[in-house]
Amino acid sequence: MLSPRPHKRVLIYSHDSMGLGHLRRCRTIAHALVDADPRLSVLILSGSPIIGSFDFRTRVDFVRVPGVIKLRNGEYTSLNLPFAIEETLEMRASIMRHTASIFDPDLFIVDKEPLGLRGEVRPTLELMRARGVPSVLGLRDIMDEPGQLEEEWQRKHVMPALEELYEQIWVYGLPEICDPLEGLPVPASVRAKMRYTGYLKRSASTLADAGVTAPFDEPYLLVTPGGGGDGETMIDWVISAYEATDDLPWPALLVFGPFMSSERQTAFAARCAANPRLQAITFDAKLERLVQGAAGVVAMGGYNTFCEILSFDKKALIVPRTVPRLEQFLRAERAQQLGLARMLENDEIRSPQAMIEALRRLPAQPVPSARHVEGLLGGLDQVNSLALGLIDRPTAIQPNQTARRHSRPSA
């Protein structure tokens, strides 16, 4: 038996077609892994067009595959290349498998989509299985309304893949808050693979150049729709409230998000410039510092923003979307039931008065830590423990594994 190589490698697939959620979650996990073990290096596979805007720890890097984007009607299209989506996906799948072959990971983590976008990760998963490399599926706390998720997973033949290609399923949440597969006919063999980690705790950078400085000399409200591609309604609603009255508790800093259309950003920026209690920026790759400095947060309730609200113990008003998924609504509803945040539903009228009343209640709202939930923010510690358990477990090296340690792997 050969001695194992002293350094270890983790490959992460980030499902990126809209927004920043998947990339930010994968980056957080990658940083936690290399911080916990100096032997580890992590490579992220991503199609995000702005992945280069983020900084990465030493021993973390990325490979950017050709981008795709999800349209409002649910269809996908190539982001920049003038190619049919099928051709772009074929290129992406080939790059991913070839990268995995050369990088030769000891662990493969797939974010959210079990087979990747339209099955693009299956060839890499099959390569990992052939090499005896464990693959893990990472799921956020809430996926979608059970009926819609069941139909989607049946159409994509997900359950057989979970049984055959994955060793574990990590849920980045707690069962007391939500079971992402609740209501689905999940085989016992798949249930046995599930490991709840708790939410992924965030921290603010201490670097001197770490992002935008808040423009107010007093407590401020941070308003963020995440990536911003579907955040126009929330931003408009908040601005309308500030235009209707000048006695809201705090001035507001609005972060539009890099995927909001330039036309809408321009229109919103002009309205903000006309109001002395509003300031606006497009994007900050180190948003954590702005969350940390805020007195309160208004957000749509995506997974990463929710983790930041919990991590920095902020009073929050969540204004969730309901299309194309109910994920944000279900998370906001559960958070309100537990007293971790409050929710303002979009009633399609969106009167400024409704937002005004919600914002006036925010200062008196308890912070999340007032509701003690055991293990709530233990996610990164659990991920580190689970990952190292898979990487370091003793296994007999098979002939195909021996070959890949002595020669450059072929694609």
C-alpha positions in Angstrom: 0.0 0.0 0.0 1.3 3.4 -0.9 1.6 6.2 1.7 -1.1 8.8 1.2 0.1 12.2 -0.1 0.6 14.7 2.7 -1.6 17.4 1.2 -5.3 17.0 0.6 -7.6 18.5 -2.0 -11.3 19.4 -2.0 -13.2 20.2 -5.2 -16.5 22.2 -4.9 -19.1 22.6 -7.6 -21.0 25.9 -7.2 -24.4 25.9 -9.1 -24.4 29.5 -10.4 -27.1 30.6 -12.8 -28.7 33.5 -10.9 -27.6 35.6 -8.0 -24.7 35.2 -5.6 -26.1 32.7 -3.1 -24.3 29.5 -4.3 -21.0 31.1 -4.8 -21.0 32.9 -1.4 -21.9 29.7 0.4 -19.2 27.7 -1.4 -16.6 30.4 -0.7 -17.5 30.4 3.0 -17.2 26.6 3.2 -13.9 26.7 1.3 -12.4 29.3 3.6 -13.5 27.4 6.7 -11.9 24.2 5.4 -8.5 25.7 4.7 -8.6 27.6 8.0 -9.2 24.4 9.9 -6.5 22.3 8.3 -3.3 23.5 6.7 -3.0 20.4 4.6 -6.1 21.3 2.6 -6.4 23.1 -0.7 -9.8 23.9 -2.3 -10.8 24.5 -5.9 -14.2 25.9 -6.8 -15.9 25.2 -10.1 -18.2 28.2 -10.9 -19.9 29.9 -13.8 -20.4 33.2 -11.9 -19.4 36.2 -14.0 -18.3 38.1 -10.9 -16.4 35.4 -9.0 -13.2 37.5 -9.7 -14.6 40.3 -7.6 -14.2 38.3 -4.4 -11.0 37.7 -2.6 -10.0 34.1 -1.6 -7.8 32.7 1.1 -4.4 31.2 0.4 -5.0 27.6 -0.8 -8.4 28.5 -2.3 -8.8 29.1 -6.0 -11.4 28.8 -8.7 -12.0 27.7 -12.3 -14.6 29.7 -14.1 -16.6 27.8 -16.7 -18.7 29.5 -19.4 -21.6 31.3 -17.8 -25.3 30.6 -18.1 -28.2 32.6 -16.8 -31.7 31.6 -15.8 -34.4 33.7 -17.4 -37.6 34.8 -15.6 -39.6 32.1 -17.5 -37.3 29.4 -16.0 -35.4 28.7 -19.2 -31.6 28.9 -19.4 -29.4 30.7 -21.9 -25.7 31.3 -22.4 -24.5 34.4 -20.6 -21.9 35.8 -23.0 -21.1 33.3 -25.7 -23.4 33.3 -28.8 -23.9 29.5 -28.5 -27.0 27.3 -27.9 -27.5 26.4 -24.3 -26.8 22.7 -25.1 -23.4 23.5 -26.6 -22.5 25.7 -23.6 -23.6 23.0 -21.1 -21.5 20.4 -23.0 -18.4 22.6 -22.7 -19.1 23.2 -19.0 -19.5 19.5 -18.3 -16.2 18.7 -20.2 -14.2 21.4 -18.4 -15.6 20.2 -15.0 -14.7 16.6 -15.6 -11.3 17.3 -17.0 -10.5 19.7 -14.1 -11.6 17.0 -11.6 -9.4 14.5 -13.3 -6.3 16.6 -13.1 -6.9 18.2 -9.7 -7.5 14.7 -8.3 -9.5 15.7 -5.2 -9.9 13.7 -2.0 -13.5 15.0 -1.6 -16.0 16.4 -4.0 -18.8 18.7 -2.6 -21.7 19.6 -4.9 -23.8 22.6 -3.9 -27.6 22.3 -4.1 -28.2 20.7 -7.5 -27.5 16.9 -7.2 -26.6 16.5 -10.8 -25.7 20.1 -11.6 -27.4 22.2 -14.2 -29.2 19.9 -16.6 -27.0 17.0 -15.5 -23.6 18.6 -16.1 -22.0 17.2 -13.0 -23.0 13.6 -13.5 -19.8 12.7 -15.5 -17.6 14.2 -12.7 -19.6 12.3 -10.1 -19.2 9.1 -12.0 -15.4 9.7 -12.3 -15.2 10.3 -8.5 -17.1 7.0 -7.8 -14.8 5.1 -10.1 -11.8 6.5 -8.3 -13.2 5.8 -4.8 -13.5 9.5 -4.0 -16.4 10.4 -1.7 -19.0 12.9 -3.0 -21.2 15.0 -0.8 -24.3 17.0 -1.7 -24.8 20.2 0.3 -28.3 21.4 0.7 -29.5 24.7 2.1 -32.1 24.6 5.0 -35.1 25.0 2.6 -35.2 23.9 -1.0 -38.8 24.7 -2.1 -42.4 23.8 -1.5 -42.5 20.0 -1.3 -44.8 19.4 -4.3 -42.7 21.5 -6.7 -39.5 20.0 -5.4 -40.8 16.4 -5.7 -41.9 17.0 -9.4 -38.5 18.6 -10.2 -36.5 15.8 -8.6 -38.6 13.1 -10.3 -38.1 14.7 -13.7 -34.3 14.9 -13.1 -34.1 11.3 -11.6 -32.4 12.7 -8.5 -33.2 9.9 -6.0 -31.3 7.2 -7.8 -28.3 9.6 -8.1 -28.5 10.2 -4.3 -28.4 6.5 -3.7 -25.7 5.6 -6.2 -23.3 8.6 -6.4 -23.3 10.3 -3.0 -21.8 9.2 0.3 -23.4 11.9 2.5 -25.9 14.7 2.3 -25.1 17.8 4.4 -28.0 20.1 5.3 -26.8 23.6 6.2 -29.5 24.1 8.9 -31.3 22.4 11.8 -34.1 19.8 11.7 -36.0 21.8 14.4 -36.2 24.7 11.9 -36.7 22.9 8.6 -36.3 19.5 6.9 -35.5 20.4 3.2 -36.9 17.1 2.0 -40.0 17.1 4.1 -43.0 15.7 2.2 -40.9 13.9 -0.4 -40.8 10.1 -0.7 -37.2 9.7 0.4 -35.8 6.2 0.6 -34.4 5.2 4.0 -31.0 4.7 2.4 -31.0 8.4 1.4 -32.3 9.6 4.8 -29.4 7.7 6.4 -26.9 9.8 4.5 -28.3 13.2 5.8 -26.3 15.2 8.3 -27.6 18.4 9.7 -24.8 20.9 10.4 -26.5 24.1 11.6 -26.3 27.4 9.8 -23.0 28.7 8.4 -21.7 31.4 10.6 -20.2 34.5 8.9 -17.6 36.9 10.1 -16.6 40.4 8.9 -13.2 41.0 7.3 -10.7 42.9 9.4 -8.6 44.1 6.3 -8.2 47.8 6.1 -9.6 47.9 2.5 -12.5 45.6 3.4 -15.3 47.0 1.4 -17.4 50.1 1.4 -17.6 52.4 4.5 -21.1 53.2 5.7 -22.0 56.8 4.6 -23.8 57.7 7.9 -22.5 59.0 11.2 -25.5 57.4 13.0 -27.1 54.0 13.1 -28.4 53.0 9.7 -30.7 50.5 8.1 -29.1 48.1 5.5 -31.4 47.2 2.6 -30.0 44.3 0.5 -31.7 42.1 -2.1 -28.6 39.9 -2.4 -27.6 39.6 -6.1 -30.4 41.9 -7.0 -31.7 40.2 -10.1 -35.1 39.9 -8.6 -34.9 42.5 -5.9 -36.5 45.5 -7.7 -39.9 45.2 -5.9 -38.3 45.3 -2.4 -36.0 48.2 -3.3 -38.9 50.2 -4.8 -41.1 49.5 -1.7 -38.4 50.7 0.7 -37.7 53.9 -1.3 -41.4 54.6 -1.5 -41.7 54.5 2.3 -38.8 57.0 2.7 -40.4 59.2 0.1 -43.7 59.2 2.0 -42.3 60.2 5.4 -39.2 61.7 6.9 -39.5 60.2 10.4 -38.5 56.6 9.9 -36.1 55.4 12.7 -32.9 55.2 10.7 -31.4 56.4 7.5 -31.0 53.6 4.9 -28.1 52.3 2.8 -29.4 50.4 -0.2 -27.2 47.8 -1.9 -28.8 47.1 -5.3 -26.8 44.0 -6.1 -24.7 43.4 -9.3 -27.4 41.6 -11.2 -30.1 44.3 -11.0 -30.6 45.8 -14.4 -28.6 49.0 -15.0 -31.8 50.9 -16.0 -33.5 50.1 -12.7 -30.3 50.9 -10.8 -30.1 54.3 -12.5 -33.8 55.1 -11.7 -33.4 54.0 -8.0 -30.2 55.9 -7.6 -31.8 59.1 -8.8 -34.6 58.7 -6.2 -32.1 58.0 -3.5 -30.1 61.1 -4.4 -33.2 63.2 -4.0 -33.6 62.0 -0.4 -31.0 63.0 2.3 -31.9 59.9 4.3 -31.1 57.5 1.6 -27.7 56.4 0.1 -27.2 53.7 -2.5 -24.4 51.6 -3.9 -24.4 48.8 -6.5 -22.3 46.1 -4.9 -19.9 45.3 -2.1 -18.0 42.0 -2.2 -17.5 42.3 1.6 -21.1 42.9 2.5 -20.6 41.3 5.9 -19.0 44.5 7.2 -22.1 46.5 6.3 -24.4 44.0 7.9 -22.2 44.0 11.0 -22.4 47.8 11.2 -26.1 48.2 10.6 -28.7 48.8 13.3 -31.2 46.7 11.3 -31.6 44.8 8.0 -34.2 44.6 5.4 -33.7 41.7 3.0 -35.4 39.2 0.8 -34.3 36.3 3.0 -32.0 34.3 0.9 -29.9 31.7 2.7 -26.7 33.7 2.9 -28.3 36.9 4.1 -30.2 35.0 6.7 -27.0 33.5 8.0 -25.5 37.0 8.2 -28.6 38.3 10.1 -28.1 35.4 12.6 -24.3 35.7 12.8 -24.3 39.5 13.5 -27.4 39.3 15.6 -29.4 41.9 13.7 -33.0 42.9 13.9 -34.4 42.0 10.5 -37.4 42.5 8.3 -37.7 39.9 5.6 -39.6 40.7 2.4 -39.5 37.3 0.6 -40.1 36.6 -3.1 -42.6 33.8 -3.9 -41.6 33.2 -7.6 -40.1 31.1 -9.0 -39.6 29.3 -5.7 -41.2 29.6 -2.3 -37.9 29.0 -0.5 -37.5 32.6 0.8 -41.1 32.8 1.9 -40.9 29.5 3.8 -37.7 30.5 5.5 -39.1 33.9 6.5 -42.3 32.3 7.8 -40.4 29.9 9.9 -38.0 32.6 11.2 -41.0 34.7 12.2 -42.6 31.8 14.0 -39.4 31.2 16.0 -38.9 34.9 16.8 -35.7 35.2 14.8 -37.0 37.9 12.3 -40.2 39.4 11.1 -41.7 39.1 7.7 -43.6 41.5 5.5 -45.5 39.7 2.8 -45.8 41.2 -0.7 -49.6 41.7 -1.1 -49.2 43.0 -4.7 -50.4 46.5 -3.5 -47.2 47.3 -1.6 -48.5 50.5 0.0 -45.8 52.8 1.4 -47.7 52.8 4.7 -47.3 49.0 5.2 -43.6 49.4 4.8 -43.5 52.5 7.0 -45.3 50.6 9.8 -43.0 47.6 9.5 -39.9 49.8 9.7 -41.2 51.7 12.7 -41.6 48.4 14.6 -38.0 47.3 13.8 -36.1 49.1 16.6 -38.3 47.4 19.3 -37.9 44.0 17.8 -35.8 41.4 19.7 -32.5 40.4 18.2 -32.2 36.7 17.1 -30.0 35.7 20.1 -33.0 36.5 22.4 -34.4 33.2 21.1 -31.7 30.6 22.1 -31.6 27.8 19.6 -29.0 25.1 20.4 -26.4 24.6 17.6 -27.9 27.4 15.4 -24.6 28.7 14.1 -22.5 25.5 14.4 -22.5 24.8 10.7 -18.8 25.5 9.8 -17.5 23.4 12.6 -19.7 20.5 11.6 -18.7 20.8 8.0 -15.0 20.8 8.9 -15.5 17.7 11.1 -17.6 15.8 8.5 -15.2 16.7 5.7 -12.1 15.7 7.6 -13.8 12.5 8.6 -14.3 11.5 5.0 -10.9 12.7 3.8 -8.9 11.0 6.6 -10.7 7.7 7.0 -8.5 4.7 6.4 -9.2 3.0 3.1 -7.4 0.5 1.1 -6.0 2.1 -2.1 -7.5 0.4 -5.1 -5.5 -0.2 -8.4 -7.1 2.8 -10.1 -6.2 5.0 -7.1 -2.6 3.8 -7.2 -2.3 4.7 -10.8 -3.5 8.3 -10.3 -1.0 8.9 -7.5 1.9 8.0 -9.8 0.9 9.6 -13.1 -0.9 12.6 -14.4 -4.6 11.5 -14.6 -6.1 11.4 -18.0 -9.5 13.0 -18.7 
